Amino acid sequence: MLAGAGVVVLGLGLACARQARSARVAREALADRAARQAVRARLARRLEHDLRSPVGAMAVALELLRSADDDATRNEAMAVLERQVARMTSLTERVHEFAQGMAD
């Protein structure tokens, strides 16, 4: 009878060890997922900032174009728009490359 009890205890011990291992793996998976989400959130905030800056400059340049009385001011506003469009184009290309890398 004692030998049978030993087998039961051994079986319960193995089951508990498997459950503990499964719980540890699940905790590690959740921690990994939380870390990836935190990285994505930081990237999204950075992207928002990087997009707002040129958009703000473009809005000011457009207002200058609407209200400017002289060619010099209009030319400067156009130059600002050209620079900011180039900046946004570069940014969107980098975002695209980053997204491609995440898909691989």
Beta strands, then each sheet from edge to edge (+ up, - down):
end
